[in-house]
Amino acid sequence: MQEWLANNWIGILLGAIGGLLVWFITNWVGKPIVDVRDKRIKALHAAEQNAHVGYGASNERVTEARAALNEAARSTVDFTRLRVAGSAVLSARSVRPGSSRKLADYPP
């Protein structure tokens, strides 16, 4: 057993590092993508459920519809801000030294 371990320690170490790398990618890259997808699906459901609330509906129903649509809009706006900030960071890195453009010049 000790001889086998001595001969294969590099493979075991690389396997452990690979496992940690997969875990890191799944939790730090994949999970936010799934969260954004869930928010978009909830926004679509809210839009479908409240699409035909109009003049014939009671005031309570209109208030509920507006609240649901505002919540859906708020969750998608957060995603848009995150995407714009990420784009700003990436484009700020590509700006030449001495340029007057800064990260604060981009909208929130």
Number of C-alpha atoms within 10 A of each C-alpha: 6 7 7 8 11 9 10 11 11 11 11 11 11 11 12 12 12 12 12 12 11 11 13 12 12 13 10 10 11 12 12 13 11 11 12 15 12 12 17 17 13 18 21 14 15 20 16 11 13 17 11 11 15 12 8 9 11 11 11 9 14 16 13 14 20 15 13 19 21 14 15 20 16 14 15 17 12 12 16 13 13 13 12 15 17 12 13 19 14 12 13 17 12 9 12 9 8 6 8 8 13 13 13 10 10 13 9 10
